[in-house]
Amino acid sequence: MKTERNLYRLSSVGAIVATFWAIPANADGVGAGTLIENTASASYDDGSGKQTTASNTVVVRVDELLDVTVTSLNSGPVAASPGDAVLTFELTNTGNGPEAFELIANPSVAGNDFDTTVDGIAVDTNGNGVYDPGVDTILTGPETTAVLDADSTLTIFVLVTVPNTAADGDASDVDLLANAVTGTGAPGTTFAGQGVDGGNAIVGLTGASDNAIGSLLVGITSVDLIKSASILDPFGGTSAVPGSIVTYTISANVSGTGTANDLVITDTFPTGTSYRAGTLALDGNSLTDATGDDAGEASASGILVDLGSVAGGSNSSVTFDVVID
């Protein structure tokens, strides 16, 4: 009877408490390999006073979740021309444990106007976000990253060559795929014993695989120079005689959808003529003959005008005068 009364007291007035020890979850969940420990306790009155008892401790080891995301860091299509080009991506280990990822760049995407040649995949070794030849590490096949901690990111460069057959305005996509080295598959797929500390590795919602598209847009630019001359002789006519003023006009016509960079126009003074100081002009605006104070300069032998970067569809005109000796 006493035992029954004690059991009744325990069931009716006793308090059962469970105590947990766990690491708070971060954005990607509790880290793989974390031990979550749980012990229950009970208190009761057996008639002689308050008593307590504890259960055994249950330990649960958190398995490794395999997840990844890949995004393009280019704000839009990368302007390119036949030759080398670079596409930039970011890979993030969105799982809860350390993992390496195999990278596959596919240049043959449906709808491309042309396909590039993939020359290599590199990682941003110095972390400046810009591909630096000879500094950033080029991966060797199969192109695989180092092991990344959970929630870590890595900037990836895909190095390609645009073929000479690409025409102005053509577009091309390159697909970068990242697969978890441990394995990929449908969410929930289990790789027994292949997680942290011998636990299981479980495929997450991304399938432990993700991809992103980087785009190229070809802008081919050409520059046509047209030079002409007008003459004013000392008599008000257009004859080329000693003392006549010859005005040279050099027109630079930039065509295409790209940009002509570092466009510089130079011309030498013809033999038998002398430059008329202060006559150098760009698009009707006077330039000085001195070096360094504007886009133009004139020396004893000729003129130079630095137009800088000129977009396709632009026209510029340089003029200057010489006198026939």
C-alpha positions in Angstrom: 0.0 0.0 0.0 2.8 2.3 0.8 4.3 1.8 -2.6 1.0 2.5 -4.3 0.6 5.7 -2.2 4.1 6.8 -3.2 3.4 6.1 -6.9 0.2 8.1 -6.6 2.0 11.0 -5.1 4.6 10.9 -7.8 2.0 10.8 -10.6 -0.2 13.4 -9.0 2.1 16.0 -7.5 5.5 15.2 -8.8 7.4 17.6 -11.2 9.4 16.3 -14.1 12.1 18.6 -15.6 14.1 18.1 -18.8 17.5 19.9 -19.1 19.1 20.5 -22.5 22.7 21.5 -23.5 23.0 22.6 -27.1 24.7 25.3 -29.2 22.3 27.9 -30.5 21.5 27.6 -34.2 23.1 30.0 -36.6 21.8 31.0 -40.0 22.6 27.6 -41.4 21.6 25.6 -38.3 23.6 23.9 -35.6 27.1 22.9 -36.7 27.8 19.4 -37.9 29.3 17.2 -35.2 27.7 19.2 -32.4 26.5 17.0 -29.5 23.1 17.8 -28.2 22.7 16.4 -24.7 19.4 15.9 -22.8 18.8 14.7 -19.3 15.4 14.5 -17.5 14.9 14.9 -13.8 11.9 14.3 -11.5 11.1 15.5 -8.0 8.5 14.0 -5.8 7.4 13.5 -2.1 7.4 10.0 -0.9 5.9 10.8 2.5 9.3 11.2 4.1 10.2 14.4 2.3 11.1 15.7 -1.1 13.1 13.4 -3.4 14.8 13.9 -6.8 15.9 11.5 -9.5 17.6 11.9 -12.9 17.3 9.9 -16.0 20.1 8.8 -18.2 21.6 11.4 -20.5 20.6 11.1 -24.2 23.3 12.4 -26.6 22.4 13.3 -30.2 25.2 14.1 -32.7 24.1 16.6 -35.4 24.7 15.2 -38.9 26.3 17.2 -41.7 23.9 19.0 -44.1 25.2 19.3 -47.6 24.0 22.6 -49.3 25.5 25.2 -51.7 24.6 28.3 -53.6 26.3 29.8 -56.7 25.5 33.4 -57.9 26.9 35.6 -60.6 28.7 38.7 -59.4 28.5 40.4 -62.7 25.8 43.1 -62.6 24.9 42.3 -66.2 26.4 40.9 -69.4 30.2 41.4 -69.5 31.3 43.5 -72.4 33.7 41.5 -74.5 35.5 41.3 -77.8 37.3 38.4 -79.6 40.0 37.2 -77.2 40.2 36.7 -73.4 37.3 37.4 -71.0 36.5 36.8 -67.3 33.2 35.9 -65.6 32.9 36.3 -61.8 30.9 34.1 -59.5 30.4 33.6 -55.8 30.1 30.2 -54.2 28.7 29.8 -50.6 28.8 26.7 -48.5 25.2 26.9 -47.1 25.5 23.6 -45.3 26.4 23.2 -41.6 29.8 21.6 -41.9 33.1 21.9 -43.8 32.8 20.8 -47.5 34.7 21.0 -50.8 33.0 21.5 -54.1 33.8 20.4 -57.6 33.3 23.1 -60.2 32.2 22.6 -63.8 32.0 25.4 -66.4 29.7 24.7 -69.4 30.1 27.2 -72.3 27.5 25.5 -74.5 24.3 26.9 -73.3 21.1 26.8 -75.4 20.4 30.1 -77.2 24.0 31.2 -77.4 25.0 33.2 -80.5 28.5 31.7 -80.1 30.2 29.4 -77.6 33.4 30.4 -75.8 36.3 28.2 -74.9 36.8 27.7 -71.2 40.5 28.2 -70.5 40.3 27.6 -66.7 38.6 28.2 -63.4 40.4 30.3 -60.8 39.8 31.3 -57.2 40.3 34.8 -55.8 43.5 34.1 -53.8 44.0 37.7 -52.7 40.4 38.5 -52.1 40.2 41.7 -54.1 37.3 40.5 -56.4 39.4 41.0 -59.6 41.2 38.3 -61.5 44.9 38.8 -61.2 46.9 36.6 -63.6 49.8 35.0 -61.8 48.3 35.7 -58.4 44.9 34.0 -58.3 45.1 30.2 -58.2 44.0 28.3 -61.3 42.4 25.0 -60.3 43.5 21.8 -62.0 41.0 19.2 -63.2 38.8 18.0 -61.7 38.5 21.7 -60.6 37.8 21.4 -56.9 37.8 24.1 -54.2 39.6 23.7 -50.9 37.3 22.7 -48.0 35.1 25.6 -47.0 33.7 26.1 -43.5 30.0 26.4 -43.1 28.6 29.7 -44.3 32.0 30.6 -46.0 32.1 32.2 -49.4 34.6 32.0 -52.3 34.9 34.2 -55.4 35.4 32.2 -58.5 36.6 33.3 -61.9 35.8 31.5 -65.1 38.4 32.3 -67.8 37.2 32.1 -71.4 38.2 33.0 -74.9 35.7 34.6 -77.3 36.2 33.3 -80.8 37.1 35.6 -83.7 33.9 34.6 -85.4 31.8 36.4 -82.8 30.0 39.4 -84.3 29.2 42.7 -82.9 26.1 42.4 -80.6 26.4 38.6 -80.2 25.7 37.2 -76.7 26.8 34.0 -75.0 26.2 32.4 -71.6 28.5 30.3 -69.5 27.0 28.0 -66.8 29.0 27.4 -63.6 27.9 24.3 -61.6 29.1 23.4 -58.1 28.7 19.9 -56.6 29.5 18.9 -53.0 32.4 16.5 -53.1 30.8 14.2 -50.5 27.8 13.7 -52.8 24.7 15.1 -54.4 21.1 13.9 -54.8 17.6 14.4 -53.8 17.1 16.2 -50.5 17.3 13.8 -47.7 19.8 11.5 -49.4 22.1 10.0 -46.8 25.8 9.3 -47.1 26.4 7.1 -44.0 29.5 7.8 -42.0 30.8 10.5 -44.4 29.9 13.5 -42.3 31.8 15.3 -39.6 33.4 13.0 -36.9 32.0 10.0 -38.7 28.4 11.1 -38.6 26.1 11.0 -41.6 26.1 13.5 -44.4 22.6 14.5 -45.5 21.7 16.2 -48.7 19.9 19.5 -48.1 17.3 21.4 -50.1 19.7 22.5 -52.9 20.5 18.9 -53.6 24.1 19.8 -52.6 24.4 21.2 -56.1 23.8 24.6 -57.6 24.6 26.6 -60.7 24.5 30.2 -62.0 24.8 31.8 -65.4 27.4 34.4 -66.5 26.7 36.3 -69.7 29.0 38.0 -72.3 28.0 40.6 -74.9 30.3 41.2 -77.7 31.0 44.8 -78.6 33.3 45.1 -81.6 34.5 48.6 -82.3 36.3 50.0 -85.3 37.7 53.5 -86.0 37.8 55.1 -89.5 40.0 58.1 -90.0 39.2 60.5 -92.8 41.5 63.4 -93.5 40.7 66.4 -95.7 42.3 69.8 -96.5 41.0 73.2 -97.4 43.3 76.0 -98.7 43.2 79.8 -98.5 45.8 81.6 -100.6 47.0 85.2 -99.9 44.8 86.4 -102.7 41.5 85.1 -101.3 41.5 82.0 -103.5 42.2 78.4 -103.0 45.5 78.0 -104.8 48.4 76.2 -103.1 51.2 78.8 -103.3 53.8 80.0 -100.8 51.9 81.8 -98.0 48.7 79.8 -98.4 47.1 78.5 -95.3 46.1 74.8 -95.3 43.5 73.7 -92.8 43.6 70.0 -92.2 40.6 68.2 -90.7 40.9 64.7 -89.3 37.6 62.9 -88.6 37.5 59.9 -86.4 34.3 57.8 -86.8 33.9 55.1 -84.2 31.4 52.4 -85.1 30.1 49.3 -83.3 28.5 48.7 -79.9 31.8 48.6 -77.9 34.3 51.3 -76.9 37.5 52.4 -78.5 39.9 52.8 -75.5 43.0 55.1 -75.5 42.1 56.6 -78.9 44.9 58.9 -79.8 45.2 60.9 -83.1 48.6 62.0 -84.3 49.7 63.8 -87.5 53.0 65.2 -88.7 53.5 68.5 -90.4 54.2 68.1 -94.1 57.6 69.0 -95.4 57.6 72.5 -96.9 55.0 73.8 -94.4 55.1 75.4 -90.9 52.5 75.0 -88.2 50.4 78.0 -87.3 50.7 78.1 -83.5 47.4 78.0 -81.5 45.2 76.6 -84.3 44.8 73.1 -82.9 41.2 72.3 -82.1 38.9 69.3 -81.1 35.3 69.4 -82.3 35.6 73.2 -82.8 37.1 73.8 -79.3 40.6 75.3 -79.2 43.3 73.3 -77.6 46.6 74.6 -76.3 49.9 73.6 -77.9 51.4 72.8 -74.5 51.7 69.3 -73.2 49.6 68.1 -70.3 47.0 70.9 -69.8 44.4 69.4 -72.1 43.8 66.7 -74.7 46.1 68.2 -77.3 49.7 69.2 -77.9 51.8 70.5 -80.8 55.5 70.0 -81.2 58.0 71.0 -83.9 57.1 67.9 -85.9 53.4 67.4 -85.5 50.3 67.3 -83.3 48.7 64.8 -80.9 45.2 64.6 -79.5 44.2 62.1 -76.9 40.5 61.3 -77.2 40.5 58.7 -74.4 37.6 56.2 -74.4 35.1 56.8 -77.2 31.9 54.8 -77.4 30.7 53.3 -80.7 28.6 55.7 -82.7 30.6 58.7 -81.8 32.4 61.1 -84.2 35.3 63.5 -83.3 37.0 66.0 -85.5 40.6 67.4 -85.1 41.7 70.5 -87.0 44.9 72.5 -87.3 46.6 74.9 -89.8 49.9 75.0 -91.6 51.4 77.6 -93.9 53.1 76.7 -97.1 56.7 77.9 -96.9 
